Amino acid sequence: MKPLSQMNVIPFIDVMLVLLAVVLTTATFVAQGKIPVALPGATQAEPLPDRRSLELTIDAVGQLYLEEQAITISELDEQLVDLEADAHLLLRVDEATAFRHFVAVVDLLKARGMENLSIVTKRGAG
């Protein structure tokens, strides 16, 4: 058997490249601090209110997030039971989202009597 005169660094490099990919992927998410959505444009957009709001987000594939935590529509329904009807909600919806996801959330909010809702858009025509 031949003695090992040098260390094989290829597995080490493979592990480091995987770690680099993970860091770069999470760094983008952390830098934004939000679920990435492409907001639709609106020429009549108004500034968001300064008060504390509960944030709902629907991404491009229709995944629902409550305060950046993935949630289903039935779980959202359970969470809304604890909120007062006048609680302010911010709804961020990706412009590529199927309209049925938006309608399902708005329908649920209306059923709970929660009509204090702001739909977040970017300023200017989409």
C-alpha positions in Angstrom: 0.0 0.0 0.0 1.3 3.4 -1.0 1.5 6.1 1.7 -0.7 9.1 1.2 1.6 12.1 0.6 -1.0 14.8 -0.1 -4.6 15.5 1.0 -7.5 15.2 -1.4 -9.3 18.5 -1.3 -11.9 17.9 -3.9 -14.6 16.7 -1.4 -13.8 19.8 0.7 -14.3 22.1 -2.4 -17.6 20.4 -3.2 -18.9 21.0 0.4 -17.7 24.6 0.2 -19.5 25.2 -3.1 -22.8 23.9 -1.6 -22.4 26.1 1.4 -21.7 29.1 -0.8 -24.9 28.4 -2.8 -26.9 28.1 0.5 -25.5 31.4 1.8 -26.1 33.3 -1.4 -29.7 32.0 -1.6 -30.5 32.9 2.0 -28.7 36.2 1.8 -31.0 37.4 -0.9 -34.0 36.5 1.2 -32.6 38.1 4.4 -31.6 41.3 2.6 -35.1 41.8 1.4 -36.6 40.8 4.7 -39.8 39.9 2.9 -41.3 37.2 0.7 -40.2 38.2 -2.8 -43.3 39.3 -4.9 -43.5 41.4 -8.0 -46.2 43.9 -7.1 -48.5 45.1 -9.7 -48.4 48.8 -10.6 -51.2 51.4 -9.9 -51.2 55.0 -10.9 -53.5 56.0 -8.1 -51.5 54.2 -5.3 -51.4 56.0 -2.0 -48.7 55.7 0.7 -49.1 52.9 3.2 -50.5 53.8 6.7 -47.9 54.2 9.5 -49.9 52.1 11.9 -49.1 48.5 12.8 -50.6 46.1 10.3 -50.8 42.4 9.9 -49.2 41.4 6.6 -50.6 38.7 4.2 -48.6 37.8 1.2 -49.5 35.6 -1.8 -46.5 34.7 -4.0 -46.4 33.9 -7.7 -47.4 30.2 -7.2 -50.3 31.0 -4.9 -48.5 30.2 -1.6 -50.0 32.2 1.3 -47.8 33.8 4.0 -48.9 35.4 7.3 -46.2 37.6 8.6 -43.6 35.8 6.4 -44.6 32.3 7.7 -46.1 29.9 5.1 -49.8 29.1 6.0 -52.8 27.5 4.3 -56.1 29.2 3.8 -57.7 27.0 6.6 -54.9 27.9 9.0 -55.4 31.6 8.1 -59.1 31.2 9.0 -58.1 29.8 12.4 -55.7 32.7 13.0 -58.3 35.3 12.1 -60.6 34.1 14.9 -58.3 35.8 17.4 -58.2 39.1 15.6 -60.5 42.0 16.1 -62.7 42.9 13.1 -61.1 46.4 12.8 -57.5 45.1 12.7 -55.6 46.6 9.7 -54.3 44.1 7.1 -51.8 44.6 4.3 -52.2 42.3 1.4 -49.2 41.9 -0.9 -50.0 39.8 -4.0 -47.6 38.9 -6.8 -48.8 40.1 -10.2 -48.4 36.6 -11.6 -50.7 35.0 -9.0 -53.9 33.4 -10.3 -56.8 35.6 -9.4 -58.5 32.8 -7.5 -55.9 33.0 -4.7 -56.6 36.7 -4.2 -60.4 36.1 -4.3 -60.1 33.2 -1.7 -58.3 35.5 0.8 -60.5 38.5 0.3 -63.6 36.2 0.6 -62.3 34.8 3.9 -61.6 38.3 5.3 -65.0 39.5 4.3 -66.6 36.4 5.9 -64.8 37.4 9.2 -66.0 41.0 8.8 -62.4 42.2 8.3 -62.7 45.1 5.8 -59.8 47.3 7.0 -57.6 46.1 4.1 -54.8 47.8 2.1 -53.6 46.1 -1.1 -50.0 46.9 -1.6 -48.9 48.0 -5.1 -45.9 49.8 -6.6 -46.4 53.3 -7.8 -46.8 53.8 -11.5 -48.5 51.8 -14.3 -47.6 48.2 -14.3 
